[in-house]
Amino acid sequence: MEFFGKSVQNDSLRKNRAKSACEPRRTNELRPVVAEKPRAVFWRCFLFSVFSLGILLEISFAAQTEEKTSNAERLFNGMFANVQLLQSIEAGIRMDVAVLGKEYSVRGKYEEQRLQNPPPGDFQRSMYRLDLNFVMDSPSLPGTEPNRLTIVCHPTSDRDSGRLWQYVSIEGDKTVKYFKLAALEDAVRRSNKQALLGSVGEIKNLGGLLGTLKQIARFYEFTESPKETVMEGGSSLSVWKLVGTLRPEYWDKMVKVFGGLEPKTQNFPGQMPTDIEIFIGRDNAFPYKIEYQNRLQKESTTRTLLTRIVYFDVSCNGEPIPEFKFSAFDKGESPEGVFQTTDETARLIRSLGLQ
């Protein structure tokens, strides 16, 4: 495994650099068959794969009340508590996504800074920014910037001005969308679904790393014993490997959400995240790798990759990250070629069933 660099927490900054190129990797030699605009089709599928796990939020669920907690779950809970206490995170990030029979790697940077004066209420408590650059087999069209995805979450002490921004640039086609965080929080409260959805900071793609971990805790159970192993990258990293499986009460609902059983074979949908693996640093309890996987039958032992998230060159609790990194869109500093921004708040509220 590539791209693992040790993290330093509650300490002065030290960085172990992991070096590698960001390249697509073929999982087989079959190429996707599309009628027209294959690159556009690819990017629609790719972005769906990156964001599709957010559809989990459409499934109702109740709080887990297990009397016994496994060693793996205790380890997960300890890791989660550690991440909650971090004041800042700076890391390289790589995402491997399986799309149309191929596996692609995208690479970028993740930055998160806890708010010193968070707004009142059960709100997102950190600012974060995710920048990803996508690499194709063939170069981008002449005169266009590299394909990019940027997500910036900027809650502010002025509650009503908090926004989450999403910038996408694909083959020169650029869009900027935003979501009003206060309006989302109010919609959750009015719907009486807060016990189900939690806070805005728990919604996938709105809560950053912590939001992702919160959603994993709700939907997956860790019953296998943790396994000690070593990950190789820029430097060797001693980690615990946790293997999780979708909680039994969600199997039938997830099958419906992702399109139902395959009519002939009765296999599960290929994009359904049935299993998960998490690699946690033994010396600092940081989640260096999160991998969502699919298996076609409950009893199957074969699992295939859906999305893999790898953090590397991780530095925690270093110098505060300047706020301007999270507020550029608020100040109207849209990328060149973007003439207007789109308010997607109402659409997201409807999609979550909050109206």
N, C-alpha and C positions, 0 to 999 in steps of 0.2 A: 504494500500500500504506500502511495506517495503522499507528499504534502503534509506530513505531520511535523510540527515544530512545537517545542515545549512552551507552556504558558508560565508566566510569573504572576502570582497574585499576592496582594498585600505586601509588596516589595517594590524596590526600585526597578525601573524597566530594564529587562534583559531580553534579547531576541535571538532565537536560533532560527536562522533562515532556511527554509526548505525550497529547493529549486527544481523546477520542471517546466515543461512547455504545456500549453493548453491546446490539446488536439482532440479531434473526434476519434473515437475508437470503434471499429466495426465489431458488432457481435455476430454477424454472419455476412455472407456475400450477396444476399438478396437486397435489391434496391426497391424503394417504394414506387408503386405504379400510380401515377396521378394523371388526370386528363389535361390539366393546364396549370400554369403557374406553380410548378412544384415547390419553389422556394417559399412562396406565400403559404402554401398548404403546410409545409414543414413548420414554419414559425407559428401558425395557428395551433398545430399539434404540440409544439414545444412549450408554448406559453400555457396551454391547457394542462400539460403535465406538471409544470412548475407550480401552478396554482390550484390544481384540481383537488388536492387534499382539503382545501377549505370547504368543500361540499359536505364534509363531516358535520359542519355546524347546522345543517338542515335536519339532522337526526335528533330527535328528543332523547334525553337521557337523564338519569337521576344520579345523585351523588353515590359513590361507592361506599359501602358500609361493611367491608370484610372484617371479621373478628381477628383473623390471623394475617400477618404480613410476612411475605417471604424475604429471605436475605437479599434477593435481587431488588425487590421493591424498596427495602430499607436503603439500599445503596442508591437507587434512583432518587428517593426522597431526600437523601443527604446531598446529592449532587444538585438537585433543584433548589434546596435551601441555600446552598453556596452561591449559585448563580444569582439568586434574589438579592444577596448582600453586596454584589459587586457594584462599584461606583462607575466604572467605565470598562469597556471592552473594545479593543482594536484587533482585528484579525483579517488575514486573507481568507477567502472562501472559494471553494470549488464545488460546483454542483454537477453531478453526473446524472443525465436523464435519458431513459430509454424511450425512443420515439421511432415509430415506423420501422421496427426491426433493426435499429442501429442505436449505439450508445454515444452520446455527445457529452463533452465536458465544457462547462462555462466557468469562467474564473473572474473574481473581482475582490471587493473589500467590504467588510462589515464593521460598522462603528456604532457604539451605543454609549450614551451618557445619562446617568440618573439625574433627574431634576432636583435642584436644590429647593425650589419652592413649588411643588406640584399643585395643580388646581384642586379645589375641594371635591369631595365625592370619591367614588370608587372608580378611579380614572387610570389611564395609562401613566405610569410613573417614570418612564424613560423616553428620551429622544433616541431615534436610531436611523441609520442610513445604510442601505444595501445597494451597491453598484455592481452590475454584472455585464461583462462583455462576451458576446457570443462569436464563435468561430465556426465557419462553414467549410466544407470541402473546397469550394471555390471562393475567390475573394468577393467582397461586397461590390456593388455596382459602382462604376467610376463616379467620383465626385461626392460620394456619400460617406458619412461617418460610420465607424464600426457599429454593428447591431448592438443595441444597449437596452438594459432595463435598469431603472433607478427607482427605488422606493424610499421615501423619506417620511418618517413619522415625527411630527413636531408638536407635541402638546405644550401648552404655555400656561403661565400663571393666570393670564387672562383667558378663562375657560373657553369662551366663545370663539376665540381666534385659532384654536388648535386644529391642525389639519394633518391628514395623511395624503401625500402626493405620490403619483405613479407616472413616471415618464417612460415611454417606449419609443424606440427608434428602430424601425425595421425597413431595410432597403430604401432609406430616405424618407419613409413615411413616419412622421413624428406626431405623437399625441401626448398631452398632459391632462391627467384626471386628478381630482381631489375629492376627499371625503371629510366632512365636518365631524370631528370627534365628539363634540358636545351633543350634537343632534343624534348621533348613534347611541351614546350613553342614555339620553333621554328616551329614545325609542325602546331600548331594552327595558328600562324601568316601567314605562307605560304598558308594555306587553305582559308584564308579570312573568317573564321568562328569565329573570336574572339568575334564579337558582339553577337554570338549565345552561344558559349561555355564559354566566359569569360576567365579568366586567369587559369593557371594550378592549382592555389590554390582554384578554384571553382569546380574542378572535384571531384566528390564523390570518397571517399577512397584515394584521394590525398590531400585533403584539411583539414582533421581533423574535429573538431567540427564546425569551421567557414565555411568550405566548405559545410558541411551538411546543415547548416542554409541558406547559399546562394542558394542552390538548392531548398530547401523548399520554399523560397521566390519567386522563378521563377515559380514553378509548382502548388502551392496551393494558394487559396484565403481564407481569414478569414472574413466571413460576419456576423457570429453570435456574439452577445455581449459577452465580456469576463465574465467568472463566477468566483467569489471569493470562494475559498474553502480551506480546510486544509488537508494536507497530513500527515499521521502518519508514524513514523519510529523510528530512534534513538532519534529523538525529533520531536515535531510537527512543521510543516512548513506551513506558510501561502503562498498560491500561487494563481495566476491567471490561469485559464484553458482556452486555446484557442482551438477551433474546426475548422479545415480547410478541404476544399474539393478541389479535383483536378479541376483546371480551365476548363471550358466547352470546350475550343478549343483543349484540349488534350485528351478528352475521346476517340474519334475514333482511334487516333494514338496509344494510350496506349493499347487499345484492341488488335490491330494488333501486337504490340510488344510482348505482353504477351501470344499470341497464338490464339487469335480470340474468338468469342462467342461460347459457348457450343452449339453443333448442335441441340439438342432436346429442351432444356429449354431456349436457348438464354441468359443464364447467362454469366456474365463477367468472365474472368479467375480468378481463386482462389488466384493467387499470385499478382494480380494487385493492387497497393497501391492507392485506390480510396480516402481515407480519412486519416486525421492526427490529432492527439491531442498533444498539447504542454503545459506543466505545468511550469510556470515562477515564480520564487521567488518574492514575493511582496517587500521584503526588499533589494534585491540586483539584481533583473532582470537577474538571471541566469536560463537557461533552464534545469531544473532538470530531466524532463522526456519528451521523444519524442516517440510517438507511431504511427506506420504506420498500417492502417487497410484496410480491404477489405469488400465491399458489393457487392452482386451478381447482383443487379439491381439498376439503378439510383434512383428509387423512394423508394427503400427499406430503412427501418429504422434500420435493423439488420446489425451490423458490427462485423467482426471477426478479431482477432489479426494476424498480419503478423510478425512484429518486434517491440519490445519495448526496448528503451534505457533509462536506469536510471543512473544518476550520484549521488553519495553520498560521505560523508566525503569530501566535496569540499573545497579547500583552493585556493584562488586567490591572486596574487601579493605578494607572500611570498618571501623566499630566492630564488635566481636564481637556476634553475635546472642545474646540471653539464652537459656540452656538451657531455661527454663520454657516457651518456645514449642514445644519438642519433647517435653516430658515431662508435659504436662497429663493425657493419657490414662493414663499410668503411675500417676499419683496418684489415679486414680479420678474425675477431674473430667469425667465423661461429660456430654454435653449434656442439657438437661432433656427428659424424656420417654423416655430410654433407661434401661431397668431392668436390663438385663444385657448383657454383652459375650460374643462368641462366638469361641472359639479355632478358627481355620481352618487351623492349621499342617498337620495330618495330611492334610486334603483337598488342600492345595497340593502337598505332597510326592507324593501319589498322582498328581495331574494332571501333574506333571513326570516321571512314570515313575521315581521314585527309590526305590520299594519293590518 
